[in-house]
């Protein structure tokens, strides 16, 4: 019994002090994914072992009212990771589908029995931040659209020219004189037919009057100047998030999501693979994200950082923005420099999409600005970005 108590205490401390041991992702309105890593007193993983768990959703505070309670008996995998879906276990109290997520904040409390029973000796509580609130449109209201440029003044129409005078009609020619009829012959013998009279000569046709000269067309009015394109600025609510970097005089730049997409997400899909996602700089994260997903190799079914960003979308003002990606190392540092303006960041480590090699990728420390390489299986924070 003394050995078991020492083991249990060690596991409790591990869960309470390793901030990146929860993985909460909204999969559907009736269930929610949950993951945790279990370690012993030597910080070694407890693998391939059935554990008993009781999960409670608390409302208001970390010690608030439990609006839903269920139990499950999952098993850890070869990495010491236990994965389950909250909402599919044996219900003890409440109904998961009727939880009013808008009446938060909400906290998840987990109680664990490492022997697989119901003698729960390991407990941990963590507040739900962006999930499951991602089921609702919680983004800030977009800023007002910039005023349209002033139209240029239309040019004055030119004066129509005076019509030319119509030419005089020519005089009608005199009618020709009819010839004299011949004398009738004496009855009996038919007299010869008199010769036909000569037709008079037709009168000459009068000359056609000259056509009037067309008036000169007026000059076309000048085209009005085109209105200027809107200029964007750092801190602006635009394009489904917050602008944190601009260039080309504010015509282009980078937008960050208004909240983290995960507080505990690994870089890889379950296998250390050299994906060659080495690009860095403005827009490089978009290419890296596509390369990581295409070259991740065999995956174990659990999610990973690049895919979480690729599948994120948000609808603002009737427009859906779905071209988000995991930022490159350079883009992530630009985001760190504006973390106060954008808001919602933890003082912790965030994954970039820039790979170092087969086993490591770059991270940004949002506490002290350091960038370091870490092992891909480690679970850290993720924030998606997009370009405009």
Residue frames relative to the residue before (quaternion, step in Angstrom):
aa qw qx qy qz dx dy dz
X 1.0000 0.0000 0.0000 0.0000 0.00 0.00 0.00
X 0.6401 0.5222 -0.3508 0.4410 3.64 0.91 -0.74
X 0.6386 0.5258 -0.3311 0.4539 3.58 1.02 -0.79
X 0.6551 0.5060 -0.3116 0.4665 3.58 0.95 -0.89
X 0.6437 0.5151 -0.3380 0.4539 3.65 0.89 -0.80
X 0.6498 0.5081 -0.3310 0.4584 3.58 0.92 -0.81
X 0.6416 0.5178 -0.3233 0.4645 3.58 1.00 -0.80
X 0.6610 0.5137 -0.3084 0.4518 3.59 0.87 -0.94
X 0.6525 0.5094 -0.3269 0.4559 3.61 0.87 -0.89
X 0.6497 0.5222 -0.3221 0.4489 3.57 0.96 -0.84
X 0.6575 0.5022 -0.3141 0.4657 3.58 0.96 -0.81
X 0.6149 0.5413 -0.3464 0.4571 3.61 0.99 -0.75
X 0.6722 0.4859 -0.3046 0.4682 3.58 0.88 -0.91
X 0.6349 0.5352 -0.3385 0.4426 3.57 0.98 -0.76
X 0.6885 0.4741 -0.2878 0.4673 3.58 0.86 -0.91
X 0.6878 0.4978 -0.2956 0.4379 3.60 0.97 -0.83
X 0.7921 0.3519 -0.1775 0.4660 3.59 0.93 -0.79
X 0.6242 0.4519 -0.3856 0.5074 3.63 1.12 -0.09
X 0.3117 -0.8180 0.4570 0.1576 3.54 -0.12 1.36
X 0.7363 0.4310 -0.2331 0.4667 3.59 1.12 -0.48
X 0.4248 0.7172 -0.4619 0.3032 3.62 0.93 0.80
X 0.6513 0.4758 -0.3356 0.4866 3.63 1.23 0.05
X 0.0706 -0.7692 0.6336 0.0431 3.56 -1.11 0.73
X 0.0374 0.8215 -0.5627 0.0840 3.61 -0.22 1.29
X 0.0991 0.7978 -0.5841 0.1118 3.58 -0.51 1.18
X 0.3763 -0.7154 0.5372 0.2410 3.59 -0.88 0.93
X 0.1400 -0.8079 0.5696 0.0574 3.60 -0.51 1.25
X 0.7706 -0.1233 0.1234 0.6129 3.62 1.07 -0.80
X 0.6578 -0.5321 0.3365 0.4135 3.65 -1.11 0.41
X 0.7333 0.4355 -0.2541 0.4561 3.68 1.12 -0.48
X 0.8093 0.1401 -0.1100 0.5597 3.65 1.14 0.01
X 0.1683 -0.7846 0.5944 0.0516 3.56 -1.24 0.45
X 0.4174 -0.7262 0.4918 0.2379 3.61 -0.82 1.00
X 0.0421 -0.7832 0.6203 0.0002 3.57 -1.12 0.74
X 0.0067 0.7916 -0.6108 0.0171 3.59 -1.01 0.84
X 0.0468 0.7784 -0.6256 0.0206 3.58 -1.15 0.59
X 0.3078 -0.7301 0.5821 0.1828 3.57 -1.19 0.62
X 0.1956 -0.7900 0.5759 0.0774 3.61 -0.81 1.07
X 0.0245 -0.7977 0.6018 -0.0294 3.60 -0.85 1.07
X 0.4185 -0.6965 0.5183 0.2667 3.58 -1.20 0.51
X 0.7721 -0.3825 0.2444 0.4446 3.59 -1.30 -0.11
X 0.6770 0.4450 -0.2922 0.5082 3.60 1.24 -0.37
X 0.5003 -0.6731 0.3920 0.3782 3.56 1.34 0.29
X 0.4500 0.6551 -0.4689 0.3854 3.57 1.21 0.58
X 0.5462 -0.6389 0.4373 0.3199 3.55 -1.08 0.75
X 0.3109 -0.6830 0.6222 0.2232 3.58 -1.18 0.65
X 0.0379 -0.8576 0.5116 -0.0360 3.58 -0.19 1.25
X 0.8651 0.1265 -0.0990 0.4751 3.51 -1.36 0.58
X 0.5068 0.6257 -0.4195 0.4191 3.58 0.92 0.96
X 0.3969 -0.6995 0.5399 0.2484 3.59 -0.95 0.91
X 0.0562 -0.7871 0.6142 0.0059 3.59 -0.95 0.94
X 0.3687 -0.6999 0.5637 0.2374 3.57 -1.19 0.60
X 0.0240 -0.8186 0.5733 -0.0262 3.58 -0.87 0.94
X 0.1129 -0.7368 0.6608 0.0880 3.54 -1.21 0.72
X 0.1212 -0.8048 0.5805 0.0228 3.57 -0.73 1.15
X 0.0584 -0.7935 0.6057 -0.0053 3.59 -0.87 1.05
X 0.2186 -0.7340 0.6260 0.1469 3.60 -1.09 0.77
X 0.1428 -0.8169 0.5585 0.0216 3.56 -0.51 1.30
X 0.2833 -0.7709 0.5535 0.1380 3.56 -1.04 0.83
X 0.8009 0.3293 -0.2406 0.4384 3.56 -1.09 0.83
X 0.7896 -0.1326 0.1397 0.5826 3.61 0.59 -1.17
X 0.6834 -0.4837 0.3542 0.4166 3.56 -1.33 0.11
X 0.7313 0.3027 -0.2238 0.5688 3.61 1.28 -0.16
X 0.3604 0.7786 -0.4528 0.2428 3.59 1.25 0.46
X 0.7479 -0.3899 0.3017 0.4444 3.53 -1.39 -0.19
X 0.3789 -0.7090 0.5503 0.2256 3.58 -0.98 0.88
X 0.1757 -0.8042 0.5612 0.0866 3.60 -0.49 1.22
X 0.7929 0.0649 -0.0503 0.6038 3.60 1.25 -0.21
X 0.0105 0.7844 -0.6188 0.0418 3.62 -0.98 0.92
X 0.0986 0.7783 -0.6170 0.0624 3.59 -0.99 0.87
X 0.2767 -0.7359 0.5877 0.1911 3.61 -1.29 0.25
X 0.0149 -0.7740 0.6329 0.0090 3.53 -1.26 0.62
X 0.2224 -0.7552 0.5979 0.1507 3.60 -1.28 0.36
X 0.0537 0.8201 -0.5656 0.0680 3.62 0.31 1.24
X 0.3548 -0.7013 0.5686 0.2430 3.57 -1.36 0.10
X 0.4642 -0.6404 0.5238 0.3163 3.58 -1.11 0.66
X 0.3944 -0.7073 0.5247 0.2626 3.58 -1.17 0.55
X 0.7679 -0.3674 0.2504 0.4611 3.56 -1.28 -0.23
X 0.6815 0.4465 -0.2832 0.5060 3.60 1.27 -0.25
X 0.5537 -0.6146 0.3939 0.4006 3.61 1.26 0.15
X 0.5192 0.6510 -0.4013 0.3817 3.59 1.29 0.18
X 0.1474 -0.7565 0.6316 0.0841 3.55 -0.96 0.95
X 0.0601 -0.8041 0.5912 -0.0147 3.59 -0.82 1.07
X 0.1298 0.7779 -0.6072 0.0964 3.58 -0.98 0.87
X 0.3732 -0.6995 0.5601 0.2401 3.56 -1.32 0.18
X 0.3287 -0.7416 0.5546 0.1854 3.56 -0.55 1.20
X 0.6960 0.4108 -0.3372 0.4828 3.55 -0.83 1.03
X 0.7192 0.4067 -0.2425 0.5085 3.61 1.31 -0.19
X 0.5391 0.6435 -0.3959 0.3723 3.60 1.26 0.08
X 0.6726 -0.4321 0.3827 0.4631 3.55 -1.33 -0.36
X 0.3392 -0.7820 0.4916 0.1781 3.58 -0.44 1.26
X 0.2122 -0.7617 0.6033 0.1036 3.58 -0.92 1.00
X 0.7906 -0.1028 0.1000 0.5954 3.60 0.98 -0.84
X 0.8017 0.3163 -0.2268 0.4535 3.57 -1.22 0.64
X 0.3225 -0.7091 0.5912 0.2087 3.56 -1.43 0.04
X 0.4310 -0.7419 0.4471 0.2530 3.59 -0.50 1.19
X 0.6864 0.5214 -0.2948 0.4125 3.62 0.91 -0.93
X 0.7165 0.4430 -0.2633 0.4702 3.62 1.19 -0.43
X 0.3914 0.7135 -0.4985 0.2986 3.61 1.21 0.22
X 0.3015 -0.7405 0.5756 0.1714 3.59 -0.90 1.00
X 0.2302 -0.8248 0.5018 0.1223 3.59 0.02 1.31
X 0.6032 0.5686 -0.3655 0.4234 3.61 1.20 -0.39
X 0.6595 0.5085 -0.3068 0.4608 3.62 1.26 -0.30
X 0.2924 0.7937 -0.4852 0.2218 3.60 1.17 0.63
X 0.4809 0.0479 -0.7963 -0.3637 1.51 -2.40 -0.65
X 0.2677 -0.7377 0.5952 0.1727 3.57 -1.37 0.37
X 0.1895 -0.7648 0.6093 0.0893 3.56 -1.21 0.65
X 0.2584 -0.7340 0.6007 0.1832 3.59 -1.16 0.63
X 0.1117 -0.7762 0.6198 0.0309 3.55 -0.80 1.10
X 0.0713 -0.7916 0.6063 0.0247 3.59 -0.82 1.03
X 0.0933 -0.7641 0.6375 0.0309 3.54 -1.08 0.90
X 0.0976 -0.8447 0.5257 -0.0220 3.59 -0.65 1.12
X 0.1506 -0.7273 0.6621 0.1002 3.52 -1.20 0.79
X 0.3248 -0.7950 0.4742 0.1940 3.67 -0.29 1.19
X 0.6337 0.5236 -0.3412 0.4560 3.61 1.27 -0.20
X 0.5904 -0.6071 0.3597 0.3918 3.60 1.26 -0.01
X 0.6144 0.5673 -0.3458 0.4255 3.62 1.24 -0.01
X 0.6120 -0.5451 0.4245 0.3850 3.56 -1.18 -0.65
X 0.4656 0.6306 -0.4801 0.3936 3.61 1.20 0.40
X 0.0894 -0.8582 0.5045 0.0304 3.55 0.47 1.29
X 0.0162 -0.8291 0.5571 -0.0453 3.55 -0.57 1.20
X 0.6878 0.3982 -0.2746 0.5413 3.60 1.29 -0.09
X 0.0137 0.8209 -0.5682 0.0551 3.60 -0.67 1.06
X 0.0887 0.7798 -0.6172 0.0560 3.56 -1.14 0.69
X 0.1115 -0.7902 0.6015 0.0380 3.58 -1.05 0.79
X 0.0511 0.7975 -0.5975 0.0659 3.59 -0.92 0.92
X 0.4511 -0.6992 0.4867 0.2661 3.56 -0.98 0.91
X 0.4211 -0.6531 0.5676 0.2720 3.56 -1.17 0.75
X 0.2124 -0.7946 0.5574 0.1134 3.59 -0.66 1.07
X 0.8408 0.0608 -0.0179 0.5376 3.63 0.01 -1.25
X 0.7465 0.3008 -0.1866 0.5634 3.60 1.22 -0.33
X 0.5639 -0.1918 -0.8032 -0.0106 1.60 -1.84 1.70
X 0.3128 0.7661 -0.5194 0.2133 3.62 1.12 0.39
X 0.5173 0.6370 -0.4222 0.3852 3.62 1.22 -0.22
X 0.5295 0.6116 -0.4148 0.4166 3.63 1.31 -0.15
X 0.7168 0.3722 -0.2330 0.5416 3.56 1.21 -0.33
X 0.4930 -0.6218 0.5072 0.3362 3.60 -1.21 0.42
X 0.0389 0.8429 -0.5299 0.0854 3.56 0.04 1.37
X 0.4219 0.7191 -0.4664 0.2956 3.58 1.12 0.38
X 0.6015 -0.5719 0.4241 0.3621 3.48 -1.21 0.50
X 0.5791 -0.5842 0.4418 0.3580 3.60 -1.27 0.50
X 0.4876 -0.6713 0.4556 0.3224 3.64 -0.81 0.91
X 0.5487 -0.6053 0.4665 0.3389 3.52 -1.17 0.62
X 0.6369 -0.5424 0.3838 0.3909 3.58 -1.26 0.47
X 0.5205 -0.6329 0.4780 0.3162 3.55 -1.13 0.70
X 0.5289 -0.6438 0.4510 0.3199 3.57 -0.95 0.88
X 0.5771 -0.6041 0.4252 0.3481 3.59 -1.13 0.73
X 0.5106 -0.6432 0.4776 0.3122 3.56 -1.10 0.76
X 0.5689 -0.5990 0.4381 0.3544 3.57 -1.13 0.63
X 0.5568 -0.6188 0.4438 0.3318 3.62 -1.16 0.66
X 0.4387 -0.6951 0.4992 0.2742 3.60 -0.87 0.94
X 0.5007 -0.6478 0.4803 0.3146 3.61 -1.07 0.69
X 0.5678 -0.6030 0.4417 0.3447 3.63 -1.19 0.58
X 0.4601 -0.6847 0.4879 0.2853 3.59 -0.89 0.95
X 0.4995 -0.6578 0.4751 0.3034 3.60 -1.05 0.74
X 0.5372 -0.6267 0.4598 0.3276 3.68 -1.18 0.61
X 0.4684 -0.6760 0.4881 0.2922 3.59 -0.93 0.94
X 0.4861 -0.6664 0.4811 0.2969 3.61 -1.03 0.77
X 0.5428 -0.6207 0.4595 0.3303 3.67 -1.21 0.62
X 0.4814 -0.6714 0.4811 0.2933 3.56 -0.94 0.94
X 0.4775 -0.6693 0.4859 0.2966 3.64 -1.02 0.73
X 0.5668 -0.5996 0.4490 0.3428 3.64 -1.26 0.53
X 0.4874 -0.6674 0.4768 0.2995 3.57 -0.95 0.92
X 0.4904 -0.6573 0.4856 0.3028 3.62 -1.06 0.74
X 0.5771 -0.5917 0.4360 0.3562 3.64 -1.21 0.55
X 0.4575 -0.6673 0.5143 0.2844 3.54 -1.11 0.78
X 0.4707 -0.6904 0.4708 0.2831 3.65 -0.87 0.91
X 0.5683 -0.6084 0.4344 0.3439 3.63 -1.16 0.70
X 0.4874 -0.6573 0.4920 0.2973 3.56 -1.13 0.75
X 0.4858 -0.6773 0.4680 0.2935 3.60 -0.89 0.90
X 0.5596 -0.6155 0.4398 0.3385 3.66 -1.16 0.67
X 0.4885 -0.6578 0.4929 0.2927 3.56 -1.14 0.75
X 0.4726 -0.6858 0.4723 0.2884 3.62 -0.89 0.88
X 0.5637 -0.6101 0.4363 0.3460 3.68 -1.14 0.64
X 0.5264 -0.6389 0.4592 0.3222 3.55 -1.07 0.78
X 0.4953 -0.6575 0.4790 0.3049 3.64 -1.06 0.73
X 0.4909 -0.6593 0.4834 0.3012 3.66 -1.17 0.62
X 0.4342 -0.7025 0.4969 0.2666 3.59 -0.86 1.02
X 0.4858 -0.6601 0.4811 0.3111 3.61 -1.06 0.66
X 0.5544 -0.6119 0.4498 0.3404 3.66 -1.23 0.51
X 0.4775 -0.6710 0.4813 0.3002 3.55 -0.95 0.92
X 0.4989 -0.6547 0.4747 0.3116 3.62 -1.08 0.65
X 0.5580 -0.6079 0.4485 0.3433 3.64 -1.22 0.55
X 0.4698 -0.6697 0.4945 0.2938 3.54 -1.02 0.88
X 0.4581 -0.6799 0.4958 0.2865 3.61 -1.05 0.71
X 0.6362 -0.5158 0.4076 0.4038 3.57 -1.32 0.32
X 0.5566 -0.6088 0.4456 0.3479 3.54 -1.12 0.78
X 0.5816 0.4687 -0.4603 0.4798 3.54 -1.13 0.68
X 0.7889 0.0632 -0.0145 0.6110 3.51 -0.06 -1.23
X 0.4208 -0.6978 0.5152 0.2657 3.44 -0.91 0.86
X 0.4061 -0.7227 0.5024 0.2456 3.47 -0.73 1.04
X 0.5927 -0.5684 0.4238 0.3822 3.55 -1.17 0.52
X 0.5163 -0.6439 0.4728 0.3088 3.49 -1.09 0.76
X 0.4558 -0.6922 0.4853 0.2786 3.50 -0.83 0.98
X 0.5734 -0.5970 0.4361 0.3531 3.59 -1.12 0.63
X 0.5290 -0.6362 0.4609 0.3211 3.55 -1.08 0.78
X 0.5073 -0.6460 0.4740 0.3175 3.54 -1.02 0.79
X 0.5111 -0.6430 0.4774 0.3121 3.58 -1.15 0.58
X 0.4504 -0.6866 0.5018 0.2718 3.57 -0.94 0.99
X 0.5082 -0.6446 0.4795 0.3103 3.55 -1.07 0.75
X 0.5487 -0.6139 0.4576 0.3355 3.61 -1.16 0.56
X 0.4780 -0.6728 0.4831 0.2924 3.58 -0.93 0.93
X 0.5115 -0.6399 0.4782 0.3165 3.58 -1.10 0.73
X 0.5765 -0.5934 0.4366 0.3534 3.62 -1.19 0.54
X 0.4424 -0.6784 0.5204 0.2707 3.59 -1.08 0.76
X 0.4791 -0.6867 0.4665 0.2850 3.57 -0.85 0.95
X 0.5559 -0.6182 0.4373 0.3430 3.63 -1.11 0.66
X 0.4871 -0.6571 0.4950 0.2930 3.59 -1.12 0.77
X 0.4789 -0.6751 0.4781 0.2938 3.57 -0.91 0.89
X 0.5616 -0.6151 0.4355 0.3415 3.61 -1.12 0.68
X 0.5126 -0.6483 0.4684 0.3121 3.60 -1.05 0.79
X 0.5071 -0.6458 0.4745 0.3171 3.59 -1.06 0.73
X 0.5170 -0.6403 0.4732 0.3142 3.61 -1.16 0.65
X 0.4512 -0.6859 0.5002 0.2755 3.62 -0.92 0.96
X 0.4919 -0.6498 0.4921 0.3060 3.54 -1.06 0.72
X 0.5424 -0.6199 0.4588 0.3332 3.65 -1.20 0.57
X 0.4641 -0.6801 0.4897 0.2867 3.62 -0.95 0.92
X 0.5001 -0.6434 0.4864 0.3152 3.58 -1.08 0.69
X 0.5735 -0.5957 0.4336 0.3579 3.64 -1.14 0.62
X 0.5192 -0.6395 0.4703 0.3166 3.62 -1.08 0.77
X 0.5111 -0.6428 0.4753 0.3156 3.58 -1.06 0.74
X 0.5664 -0.6017 0.4381 0.3538 3.63 -1.15 0.60
X 0.4851 -0.6513 0.5005 0.3001 3.60 -1.13 0.72
X 0.4823 -0.6757 0.4755 0.2911 3.58 -0.91 0.91
X 0.5562 -0.6151 0.4432 0.3403 3.61 -1.12 0.67
X 0.4847 -0.6595 0.4972 0.2880 3.59 -1.11 0.76
X 0.5114 -0.6514 0.4642 0.3142 3.59 -0.98 0.83
X 0.5397 -0.6383 0.4415 0.3260 3.62 -1.08 0.67
X 0.5376 -0.5948 0.4868 0.3467 3.59 -1.24 0.55
X 0.5530 -0.6142 0.4299 0.3635 3.62 -1.09 0.63
X 0.3093 -0.7358 0.5753 0.1790 3.59 -1.10 0.73
X 0.2402 -0.7837 0.5619 0.1111 3.58 -0.82 1.05
X 0.1715 -0.7996 0.5732 0.0509 3.57 -1.21 0.58
X 0.6155 -0.5533 0.4178 0.3748 3.56 -1.26 0.53
X 0.7599 0.3177 -0.2743 0.4965 3.55 -0.89 1.04
X 0.5194 0.6464 -0.4114 0.3783 3.62 1.29 -0.16
X 0.3714 -0.6739 0.5875 0.2504 3.60 -1.10 0.76
X 0.2708 0.7672 -0.5173 0.2656 3.58 -0.31 1.24
X 0.8607 0.1510 -0.0975 0.4763 3.56 -1.16 0.69
X 0.7306 -0.4463 0.2452 0.4548 3.61 1.00 0.74
X 0.7991 0.1765 -0.1096 0.5641 3.63 1.21 0.08
X 0.6050 -0.5312 0.4417 0.3960 3.57 -1.20 -0.68
X 0.4074 -0.7017 0.5282 0.2502 3.62 -0.84 0.99
X 0.0310 -0.8201 0.5713 0.0034 3.61 -0.81 1.01
X 0.7812 0.1193 -0.1118 0.6025 3.64 1.24 0.04
X 0.0241 -0.7981 0.6021 -0.0045 3.62 -0.98 0.89
X 0.0197 0.7605 -0.6489 -0.0143 3.56 -1.29 0.46
X 0.7284 0.3651 -0.3281 0.4780 3.61 -1.32 0.13
X 0.6790 -0.5138 0.2968 0.4324 3.58 0.90 0.92
X 0.7090 -0.4560 0.2634 0.4690 3.61 1.10 0.63
X 0.4993 0.6591 -0.4311 0.3612 3.62 1.23 0.13
X 0.7933 0.1423 -0.0613 0.5887 3.62 1.12 -0.61
X 0.2001 0.7849 -0.5721 0.1289 3.55 -1.25 0.37
X 0.5501 -0.5960 0.4859 0.3258 3.56 -1.35 -0.45
X 0.1747 -0.7685 0.6116 0.0695 3.56 -1.12 0.84
X 0.2202 -0.7634 0.5939 0.1267 3.61 -1.02 0.87
X 0.5406 -0.5767 0.4948 0.3611 3.57 -1.18 0.61
X 0.5600 -0.6495 0.4089 0.3120 3.58 -1.12 0.69
X 0.7868 0.1315 -0.0859 0.5969 3.63 1.23 -0.25
X 0.6298 -0.5288 0.4040 0.4007 3.58 -1.28 0.38
X 0.4068 -0.6944 0.5328 0.2617 3.58 -1.13 0.66
X 0.7900 -0.0359 -0.0069 0.6120 3.60 1.25 -0.27
X 0.3111 -0.7305 0.5750 0.1974 3.53 -1.22 0.57
X 0.7880 0.1597 -0.0797 0.5893 3.60 1.25 -0.12
X 0.3108 0.7616 -0.4996 0.2716 3.58 0.26 1.25
X 0.3869 -0.7231 0.5290 0.2180 3.58 -0.90 0.93
X 0.5508 -0.6228 0.4472 0.3297 3.60 -1.25 0.42
X 0.7783 0.3470 -0.1777 0.4922 3.59 0.91 -0.91
X 0.5342 -0.6486 0.4532 0.2977 3.57 -1.36 0.22
X 0.7654 -0.3370 0.1861 0.5156 3.58 1.20 0.32
X 0.7646 0.2362 -0.1441 0.5821 3.61 1.27 -0.26
X 0.4226 -0.6817 0.5323 0.2707 3.60 -0.92 0.89
X 0.0951 0.7982 -0.5763 0.1472 3.55 -0.46 1.30
X 0.3820 -0.6945 0.5583 0.2451 3.58 -1.01 0.82
X 0.1389 -0.8469 0.5108 0.0514 3.62 0.00 1.31
X 0.3485 -0.7521 0.4749 0.2957 3.64 1.26 -0.42
X 0.3812 0.6996 -0.5074 0.3285 3.61 1.13 0.63
X 0.1702 0.8404 -0.4869 0.1662 3.60 0.48 1.22
X 0.4344 0.7266 -0.4571 0.2728 3.65 1.22 -0.07
X 0.0269 -0.7838 0.6204 0.0038 3.59 -1.17 0.63
X 0.5856 0.5619 -0.4339 0.3913 3.57 -1.17 0.61
X 0.7299 -0.4060 0.3094 0.4545 3.59 -1.36 -0.05
X 0.8298 0.1675 -0.1559 0.5089 3.61 -0.77 1.04
X 0.4996 0.6791 -0.4263 0.3278 3.63 1.22 -0.21
X 0.5950 0.5981 -0.3652 0.3935 3.60 1.10 -0.63
X 0.5952 0.5714 -0.3647 0.4315 3.60 1.12 -0.64
X 0.6789 0.4671 -0.2852 0.4894 3.57 0.97 -0.89
X 0.6295 0.5427 -0.3354 0.4435 3.61 0.96 -0.84
X 0.6518 0.5382 -0.3214 0.4269 3.59 0.91 -0.97
X 0.6624 0.4966 -0.3037 0.4716 3.59 0.95 -0.88
X 0.6563 0.5108 -0.3136 0.4582 3.60 0.99 -0.84
X 0.6428 0.5313 -0.3296 0.4427 3.61 0.94 -0.88
X 0.6830 0.4834 -0.2968 0.4601 3.59 0.85 -0.97
X 0.6988 0.4807 -0.2777 0.4511 3.60 0.95 -0.88
X 0.7982 0.2989 -0.1298 0.5066 3.63 1.05 -0.73
X 0.3231 0.7779 -0.4905 0.2233 3.61 1.16 0.41
X 0.4010 -0.7043 0.4966 0.3109 3.58 1.10 -0.55
X 0.7690 -0.3112 0.2270 0.5101 3.64 -1.20 -0.27
X 0.1554 -0.7808 0.6001 0.0779 3.61 -0.91 0.95
X 0.4494 -0.7202 0.4722 0.2372 3.57 -1.18 0.61
X 0.6763 -0.5073 0.3000 0.4419 3.62 1.20 0.24
X 0.6419 0.4870 -0.3305 0.4915 3.61 1.17 -0.44
X 0.5634 -0.6391 0.4156 0.3184 3.57 -1.17 0.58
X 0.1563 -0.7706 0.6082 0.1083 3.59 -1.32 0.22
X 0.7542 -0.4863 0.2155 0.3850 3.55 -1.26 0.67
X 0.6901 0.4834 -0.3031 0.4453 3.63 0.74 -1.00
X 0.6755 0.4981 -0.3003 0.4533 3.60 0.96 -0.83
X 0.5988 0.5601 -0.3578 0.4468 3.61 1.07 -0.73
X 0.6860 0.4655 -0.2817 0.4831 3.61 0.93 -0.89
X 0.6467 0.5388 -0.3224 0.4331 3.61 0.95 -0.87
X 0.7390 0.4081 -0.2229 0.4875 3.62 1.03 -0.78
X 0.5099 0.6412 -0.4331 0.3758 3.63 1.23 -0.01
X 0.0988 0.7664 -0.6323 0.0547 3.60 -1.08 0.74
X 0.0851 -0.7820 0.6165 0.0352 3.57 -1.24 0.52
X 0.2389 -0.7681 0.5806 0.1258 3.59 -1.05 0.83
X 0.0233 0.7886 -0.6107 0.0679 3.58 -0.77 1.11
X 0.8545 0.0145 -0.0319 0.5183 3.59 -0.79 1.02
X 0.7144 -0.4533 0.2511 0.4702 3.59 1.07 0.71
X 0.6612 0.4623 -0.3081 0.5042 3.61 1.28 -0.06
X 0.2359 -0.7745 0.5736 0.1246 3.61 -0.85 0.99
X 0.1662 -0.7749 0.6062 0.0663 3.58 -0.84 1.06
X 0.0422 0.8457 -0.5259 0.0802 3.61 -0.49 1.18
X 0.5588 0.6218 -0.3862 0.3897 3.63 1.24 0.22
X 0.2525 0.7900 -0.5156 0.2152 3.62 0.91 0.92
X 0.0278 -0.8018 0.5968 0.0113 3.58 -1.19 0.48
X 0.5798 -0.5561 0.4652 0.3717 3.57 -1.39 0.24
X 0.4254 -0.7498 0.4306 0.2672 3.65 -0.50 1.11
X 0.5226 -0.6002 0.4994 0.3424 3.56 -1.23 0.53
X 0.7129 -0.4332 0.3282 0.4431 3.58 -1.31 0.18
X 0.6782 0.4877 -0.2897 0.4672 3.61 0.94 -0.89
X 0.6620 0.5019 -0.3047 0.4657 3.58 0.93 -0.91
X 0.6419 0.5295 -0.3268 0.4481 3.61 1.01 -0.79
X 0.6404 0.5067 -0.3322 0.4719 3.62 1.05 -0.68
X 0.6118 0.5267 -0.3455 0.4784 3.62 1.08 -0.70
X 0.6460 0.5118 -0.3152 0.4706 3.59 1.04 -0.78
X 0.6204 0.5378 -0.3416 0.4573 3.61 1.02 -0.75
X 0.6533 0.5324 -0.3192 0.4334 3.61 0.97 -0.85
X 0.7533 0.3125 -0.1860 0.5480 3.62 1.21 -0.49
X 0.2595 0.8142 -0.4960 0.1539 3.62 1.18 0.42
X 0.6364 0.5215 -0.3413 0.4545 3.62 1.06 -0.65
X 0.6512 0.5118 -0.3161 0.4628 3.60 1.01 -0.79
X 0.7036 0.4519 -0.2653 0.4800 3.60 0.90 -0.94
X 0.2282 -0.8288 0.4782 0.1800 3.59 0.98 -0.92
X 0.7522 0.4400 -0.3017 0.3868 3.52 -1.38 0.28
X 0.5190 0.6520 -0.4197 0.3596 3.63 1.20 0.22
X 0.3896 -0.6805 0.5688 0.2482 3.54 -1.24 0.59
X 0.4626 -0.6322 0.5273 0.3291 3.59 -1.20 0.47
X 0.4611 0.6651 -0.4242 0.4063 3.54 0.49 1.24
X 0.6541 -0.5169 0.3932 0.3876 3.57 -1.33 -0.25
X 0.1234 -0.7835 0.6076 0.0419 3.60 -1.07 0.90
X 0.4490 -0.6988 0.4957 0.2537 3.58 -0.98 0.93
X 0.2023 -0.7032 0.6605 0.1683 3.55 -1.27 0.61
X 0.5331 -0.6220 0.4581 0.3451 3.61 -1.28 0.13
X 0.5517 0.6283 -0.3947 0.3808 3.62 1.25 -0.15
X 0.2738 -0.7929 0.5322 0.1146 3.58 -0.60 1.22
X 0.3439 -0.7102 0.5721 0.2235 3.57 -1.19 0.62
X 0.7694 -0.2360 0.1950 0.5607 3.58 0.89 -0.90
X 0.8280 -0.2486 0.1687 0.4735 3.54 -1.25 -0.43
X 0.8196 0.2692 -0.1090 0.4939 3.61 0.92 -0.87
X 0.7827 0.3309 -0.1545 0.5040 3.64 1.17 -0.41
X 0.0637 -0.7574 0.6479 0.0509 3.56 -1.34 0.47
X 0.5913 -0.6112 0.4057 0.3348 3.60 -1.26 0.44
X 0.1390 -0.7582 0.6345 0.0574 3.53 -1.20 0.85
X 0.2567 -0.7191 0.6180 0.1873 3.59 -1.31 0.42
X 0.2832 -0.7373 0.5892 0.1707 3.58 -0.85 1.00
X 0.2412 -0.8042 0.5305 0.1164 3.60 -0.50 1.20
X 0.5508 0.5645 -0.4174 0.4514 3.58 1.24 0.44
X 0.8422 0.1023 -0.0029 0.5293 3.59 0.82 -1.01
X 0.5496 -0.6676 0.3487 0.3613 3.63 1.30 0.32
X 0.4606 0.6879 -0.4632 0.3164 3.65 1.20 -0.03
X 0.1796 -0.7403 0.6360 0.1233 3.57 -1.23 0.64
X 0.0353 0.8080 -0.5805 0.0938 3.56 -0.73 1.11
X 0.4516 -0.6520 0.5311 0.2982 3.55 -1.33 0.29
X 0.0297 -0.7967 0.6034 -0.0181 3.58 -0.96 0.90
X 0.6328 -0.5414 0.4020 0.3806 3.54 -1.31 0.45
X 0.5602 -0.6660 0.3940 0.2956 3.56 -0.93 0.96
X 0.6559 0.5204 -0.3586 0.4127 3.70 0.94 -0.56
X 0.5348 0.6495 -0.4204 0.3397 3.66 1.15 -0.39
X 0.3507 -0.7464 0.5255 0.2092 3.64 -0.96 0.83
X 0.1030 0.7947 -0.5896 0.1011 3.61 -0.66 1.11
X 0.7009 -0.4787 0.3343 0.4096 3.58 -1.33 0.06
X 0.1432 -0.7711 0.6172 0.0628 3.57 -1.29 0.57
X 0.0196 0.7705 -0.6369 0.0184 3.61 -1.01 0.91
X 0.3179 -0.7748 0.5228 0.1594 3.62 -0.66 1.14
X 0.1227 -0.7678 0.6247 0.0719 3.56 -1.27 0.59
X 0.0975 -0.7662 0.6266 0.1038 3.59 -1.35 0.15
X 0.4169 -0.6981 0.5256 0.2500 3.59 -1.24 0.42
X 0.0768 -0.7715 0.6243 0.0953 3.58 -1.29 0.36
